[in-house]
Amino acid sequence: MNNDASIAYFTMEIALVPEMPTYSGGLGVLAGDMIRSAGDMGVPMVAVTLLYRKGYFYQRLDSTGMQQEEPVEWVVEDFLTEMPPKVSVSLEGRRVWLRAWKYEVKGLGGFSVPVYFLDSDLPENSEPDRALTHFLYGGDQRYRLCQEALLGIGGVRMLRSLGYNDIVRFHMNEGHSSLLITELLNEQAGNAGRQSVTYDDIAAVRGKCVFTTHTPVAAAHDQFPVDLVGALLGDTQLLSELKNLACFGDVFNATFLALNLSRYVNGVAKKHKEVARLLFAGYPVDSITNGVHAATWVVRPLQELFDRHIRGWRHDNLSLRYVRCIPEREVWEAHLEAKKQLLHYVNAQTNVGMDVNIFTIGFARRATAYKRVDLLFTDLSRLRRIALETGRLQIILAGKAHPHDQPGKDLIRRVFRAKEELGKDIKVVYLPNYDIECSKMMVSGVDLWLNTPQPPMEASGTSGMKAALNGVPSLSVLDGWWIEGHIEGVTGWAIGENSEEGLEQDGNTHAESLYEKLEQVILPTFYRDHGRFVETMRYCIAINGSFFNTQRMVREYLLQAYA
């Protein structure tokens, strides 16, 4: 088989269609959007990930907000095509076999980018090894390290077996796949007839690798005991040769392996670059701000509106700047149709009876402490007073907590308690099992997108970008991409203030700012100066939607990382 892709994109998760549970959240959605834009633009790329037969998990919430996780049931053969080759990776001295399943992502012009899902569920493997690719982010450290070895080492071997012999760039989307570097080093040495790795081998491999880091939290980077890595991989000579490039004492750090062996390293927003340079002192971290795939995330009513006024916007996202010329009435009518679709879904699922004429706030993120899903509910009496005296409001939330994140689960339960206390004064719903389809309805159907991370812990964030493409302004803490996309009163509103010290206002300060903006600016504008509110909606699309998209993002990767 001959394949001429020159860029290999490795990612632990990827979101392609809602029915395939091969993603958990933003990292996977970004990967899917990246691949879709590569297809649109004819970029010679191939993607590699793992096949999760049990998914991340299916979320159920009881009446108190207690989260329960269940394996996801889906039929792999309905979506993917099995490929002939099989490769193996040595784990703890035994061979673990992998096959690949193919999914073709077709671009607007018909160009396809193949995505290969690696699968260890084969009769050749033992039962424990067959389960190694079943769960995304599941199991203990050993399970996770096995997955990373299968993705990185097995992924390179599978590409070679499939005929991808001319890859010039290996792009690691986070550090999960950094063990691909060890396979490239072994290839480099083997091609020269050597068993040991030289400086020239390291330089050659570094010239092929690109690394994107997505988290500003040191504890979130993958680290494993050196003894576990040695026992699992068995390649003690190579690990010894890489000791100074990947290990700190008795800890193997997958991120530092990628940092040291990549020709180009980037964060995912300008602020994140600054944070990453402090976190990884001495490393030349650049930035390419994330984006979203416009043709995927713009809902049908808005698509039809754009089609009438801006021909070719799917091929040229920058042309969305002309949305400023679309009459306000048409923009509002398209939004109202999207809002009706969302509220019809919400009411059918929850029987809460939300009203299309009431100002609707949306919040959907992974339920974890730093994202502060509960910030809006800091002062329930004040929130109720705002709704009763300034303008009625209703709130839609969604998001999963990791099965091992008890504080994240507690946050969901706190939202449920707030919901009960607010009663009929403010209707609140928390939608279970948040996925692509639910996200698309929410980012287009609410009137305001809320984002409340604890700065500077938001690397980028993309949900607000999706909302902006649909004309939904953000009320957000100034962190991640919002520092670049925020123009006060034009593209949305800020919670708190920017500062040279890194936006370190505390939760009470942010809650006070949030309530103040709602009470004094946003709700009065929506209810009493509606034309101005719709003007903000148009600016969201024209300024932020036209720029914060993966079409622009992929161009930057082509120029800065791949060239």
N, C-alpha and C positions, 0 to 999 in steps of 0.2 A: 504494500500500500504506500503510495506517495502522497505526502501532504506538505504544503509549502507555507504553513503558518510560521511566522517569525517571532511571535510573542506568545508566551505561555503564562496564563494568569491562574495562580493557585489561591484557592480560598476555602476556608473550613466550611462555609455555608454559602448558599446562593438561593435567592428567591426568583423563581421563573413563572410559575403559575400557582394560584392558591391551593390547588388540589395536591401539589407536591410539597410535603412538609419538610423541606430540606433547608430551612432557615429558621432563625429564632427572632431576628429583629433587624435593626438598622444596618449592620455589617453585611448581612445576606442580601437585603434589599438593594443596597448600594452596588454589590457585586452584580446582581441581575441587571440593574440599570446600566452599569458600565458595559456589560456584554451586549445589551440591546443597542446602545449607541455605537459600539464597535461594529455591529452588523450594519447599522444605518450608514456608517461612514466608510465601510469596506476595509476596515483594519484587519490585517492578516493575523488573527488571534485565535487561540484555543484555550479553553478553560478546564480546570481540573478541580474536583471536589470529592466528597465522600457521599455514598448513598445511605440515607438514614431511613431504614424500613419502619422504624417505630417513631420517627420524627424527633422533634424537640419534646413536646408533649401536648396533649389536648387538655385545655384548662376548663375545669368546672368550678363554679362558685356557688356556695350555698347561701341561704338567706342572711347570714352574718358576714359574708365576704370571705369565709374560709376557702382557701384554694385547694383543690384536689387535682392531681395529675394522672392522666391516663395515656397509655401508648396510642399513637395515631394509627389508624388502619387505612391503608391505601394499596392500590394494585399497581406495582411498578411497571408491568408490561403494558399498561394502558397509556403510558406517557413516554417510555424510554425503549430504545432498541439495543439489545445485547450485542456486543462486539466479540469477534472470535478470539483475540489473544487472551492469554492468562499470564500473569507474572507473579513472582513470589518475593516476599521480604522475610529475612531471617529475624525472628523475635525469640529471644531466650534459647537460641540454638535450633529452633524448629522453623520449618518453612510455612509461612502463612500465604495462601494463594489469593489472588485478586482477579476479578474480571471487571470490565468496564461497560457501562450502559451509556448510550449516546442520546443527547437531546440537541436538536438543531434550533438555534435562535436566528430567525430570518429577519434581516433588516428591511428598511423601507424600499430599497431598490432591488431586493431579492438576494443580496449577499448573505451568506450564512456563517455564523460562528458556532462551531461545535463545542458542547459542554460534555465532559466525560465524568460520570459518577462511578467511583471505585467501590467495589462491593466484595466483602470477604465472606458473605453467606453462601459458601460453596461446600458440596459434600466432601471435597478433599481436606477440609479443615475440621478441627475438633469443634465441639459445640461452643466452648468459650470463644474460640477464634472466629467462629461464624458470627458471633454477636458483636464483634469489635466495631462494626460499622452500623449497628442498629440505632444508637441514640446519639443525637447531637448534644455535646457538652454534658454527657452522662458519665456515671461511674466515678472511680477514684483516680488518683494520680497515674497509676499504672495504666488504666484504661485509656486515659487521655493521652499519655505518651505513646501508647501503641497506635492510637488513631493518627497522631502527628507523624509517626514513622511511616504508616501506610500512605498518608497523604503526600508527604514530601518525597520519601525514597521510592515508594511504590508508584507515585504519580509520574516521576521522571522515567522510571522503567516502563510504565504503560505507554507513555508518549513515544518512547523509542520503539516499542513493539508495534505501535500503530503507524509507524513510518514518519514520525515528526523528528527528523534528524537535522533540521536547519534552524532550530530555535536560537535566536540571538539574544533574547531578553526573557528572563524568568522573573515574573512579578509576583512577589509574596504579599498578599492582602492580609496584613497582620502577621505576627510571628509564628502562627500555628504550623505553617508549612516550611519553616526554615531548615528542617532536616534535609530538604532537597539539596541544600548546599553540600552536604556530605556525599551525596550520590554524584553530584557534578565533580567534586574533587576526586572521588574514586575513578570516575570516567577519565578525567584529565590525566591522572597518574597512569591508569591502565593503558591509555592510548599511547603513552610514551614508554610503555614496557616496564614501568616501575610499580612497586608496591607501596612506597612511602610518598608522601606529598611534599612538594618543594614550594619555595616562595613563588616561583613562576606559575605553579598550578593555582596557588591562592590568588595571584594577580589575575590570571586568566578567568577564573570563576567569578571573582569580584566584578570583572568587566561585563559579565552577563546578567548580574542580579540587580533587581530593583525592589525596594522595600517601602511599604506604606504602613505607618503606625497609626492606630486609631484611638488609643487610650492614653490620657495623661495621668493615669493612676498607676504608680509603681507596682502595687500589689497585684494588679490585674495582668501583668505580663507573665507569660508561662515560664515557670521555674521548676526544676526537678532535681532531686538528689543525684549527684554524679554516680553513686553506686547503682542506683536504679537504671540510669541511662546506660552504664557499662554492662549491667546484667542483661538488659533488654536487647541492646543492639549488638553487643559482643565485639564491636570494632574498637578494641581498646587502644590500638596503635593510632588510629585516626583521632580518637577522642583525646589522646595524649598530645598529639600534634596541634590540636585545636584548643588546648587548655587555656591558653592566654587570650583566645579570641571568643570564648563562649562560657568560661567558668569563673566563678568567684568562690575560691575555697572549695567547698564540697557541694556547690550548687551550680547546676547547668542552667544557663539563661538563654532561652530560645530567641528572645529579642536581641540580645547582644551578639549572638551568632549572625543574625540578619544585619545588624548595624555594621559589624566589622567586615562582612563579606558582600556588601552591596555598593555598586558604583553610584547609586542615587538613592537618597532616603527622603521621604516627605511626610509631613503631617497633613491634616485634612482641613485646616483653616489657618489663616494668618496668625491668629492668637495661639492656636495649637502649636504652631512652629516655635513660638517663643517659649511655651510651656515645655515642649519636648526638648528644646536646647538646654533648658535648666535641668530637666530630668536626666538627659543623656549628655552630660557636660563633655564638651570637646568634640562632639559629632556634628558634622555640617548638615543639619536637618533643614530641608527646604519646605515649601508648602504648596499644595494644590488643593484649593477649596473644593469640597464635595459638591455634587449636583444631583439632580434627579432626571429621569427620562420623561421628557415632556409629553410625548405621544401616549405613554402609558398612564400617567397620573392625571392628565386633564380629563375630566368626566365628559360624558356625551353632550350635555347641554352647552358646555363651554366649547367643546370641539366644534359643534355646529356653528356656534357664534363666530369662532375664529375662522372657520372655513368660508363663511360669508364675507368676511371683511379682510382677511389676511391670507391670501393664497400662498401655499408653500411653507407655512409656519412649522410644519413637522420636519421639513428638510433644513430650515433655517430658523432655529429658535430665537435668534437675535431679532428677527422681524416682529416678535411679539411686543417690541417697544411701541408699535403702532396701535396697540390696544387703547392708548390714550385718545385716539380718534373715534372709537366706537361710542355711540350714544349711551349715556348713563342708563337710560331705561332698558336698553337691550342687555346690558351687563347685569342689571339687577334681576331681570326676568330669567336669565339663564341661571343665575345663582339661586333664585327662588325655586326653580325646578329641581336643582340638585338638593336643596334643603328639604323639599317635600319628599324626595326619594329617601333621604337619610331618616327623616322623622317617621315615615311610613315603616321603615325597617325597625327602628327603635321601638315604636309603639306595638308592632306585631310581636317583637321579641319579649317585651317587658310589660306591656299593658299599662304603661305609665301615663299615657295621654299627653304627650308633648305637643305644643302648639306652634305652627309655622310662623305665627306673627310675633312670637316672643324671641328676644335676643338669646342666642344659643352659643355657649362656650364649649370648645372641644379641647380635650387633653388626652393624648395617647402616647405613652412611653413605657419602656420596661419599668416595672415596679421595683425600684431599688432606692436606697436611702438618698443618694445625692441628687436624684431627679425630682424629689420632693413633690410627689403627687398630691400630698395633703396640704401644701402651702396655702391654697385657696381657702381651706377650711380652718385656718388658724384662729379666726374670730367669727364664730357663727352668728353671733348677735349682730355684729356689724354687717356681715354679708346679707343677713335677712333684712336689715334696715335699708341697705342700698337697693335691694330688689323691690321693697315695698314703697320706698319714697322717691327713688331716682328713676327706676325703670325695671320692669319685670325681666327676669333672666332664668334660664334653665341650663343644665350642665350635663355633658356626655363625656364619660371617661372610659378608658380601656387600657389593657396592658397586663403582661404576665410577669410574675415574680419567678426567679430561678428556683427550682425545687429545694435547693439548699440555702436559699436566702430568706431566713426567718424574719429579719427586719423588713424586707420587701413585702412579705406576706402580711405582716402586721399593718403596713401602710394601707393595703387594700381594705383590711378590716376597719381601719380608722375611717376611711372614706364611707364605708357602709354605715358606720355609726353616725357620721355627719349627715348622711342621706336621711336616716330615720329622724334625726333631730330637726332637720329643716322641714320635713313633712311636705305639705302642699304649698308652702310659701315659696320654696325653690325646688323644682323637680330635678332630681339627680338620678342618673343611671350609670352603672358600670357594666359595660358590655364584656361578656366572657369570650375567651379564645380569639383574641385579636389577631387578624391576619391581613393579607393584602387587600382583599375585597372590602373588609370592614374599614381598613385605613383609607381606601379610596373614597368611600362614602363619607367618612368623617372629615377628611381634609377639605372636601369640597362643599359639604352641606352645613357646617357650622358657620356662625358669623364672625367668630374670633378664635384664633388658635393660641392656646396658652402654653407657655414653656417656662419651667421654673427650676432649672438646675442650680446646684451650688457651685458658683464659679471658683476656680477655673477648671472645673471637672468635665465640662462639655467640650469634647474634642471638636465636633462640628455640629451634628444634628442635621437631619434632612426633612423631618416631618413638616417644619415650617416652610421649607422650600416647596414642598408639594402643595401646601395650603396656598402659598403665594401664587403659584401657577393657576390656581382656581379662583383667584381674586379674594382670598380670605386673609385679612391682615393678622399679624402676630402681636401679642402682648407677651414679651419675653425678657428674661434676664439677659443682660448684655454679656454673652459668652458665646464661644463657638462661632458659627457662621453669622449669627445675628449682629455681631459687631460690624461686620462688613455690609450686611443687608439693611440695617436699621437707619431710617431717616424719620425722626420723630414727627408724628402726625401725617406723614406722607406714605410710608410703607407699613406703618404700624406704630407701636408704642413700646417704650422700654420700662422694665421693672428695675428700680434702683438706678444708680449712676455709674458711668465708666470711671475708672481711676487708674493712675499709673501703677498703683500697688497691686492691681490684678483683680479688681471687682470683688473685694472681700467683704461686702456688706453681709450682715448676719440675717437669719431667717426673719426676725421681727421687722427689720428694716425693709426687707423685700415684701413682706406681707402688707405692711403699711403702704408702700408704694403701689402695690397691686390694687389695693382697695381704693386708693386715691385716684388712680388712673380710671378705674371703672366708674367711680362715683362722679368725678368732676369732668371727665373728658369723653370717654368712650360711649357710655350709655346716653348721656345728653346728645352727643353727635348722632348716634344711631336713631334715637326717637324724635329729636327735634331739629336736626339739620341733616336729613337723610342724604341729600345730594352731596354733601361734603363727605359722608361716609362712603358713598359709592365712588367718589373720586379717589379716595384712599384705596378702594378695591382695584380700581384701574391702574393706579401706580404700582400696586403689588405685582401685577402681571407685567406691566411695561418695564419696570426697573429690575425687580428681583426675578420674576419668571423668565425674562429674556436672558439672564446671566447665570443664575444658579441652576444650571442644567448639565447633564452629563455630556451633551454635545460639546459645550465649552470645555468641560473637564477632560474629556478624552483628547481634545486638541492639545491641551496643556501637557498631558502625559506623553503624547507623541513628540512634542517639541522639547520638553525638559527631561523626561525620563528614558524614553525609548530611542531617541535619535542618536 
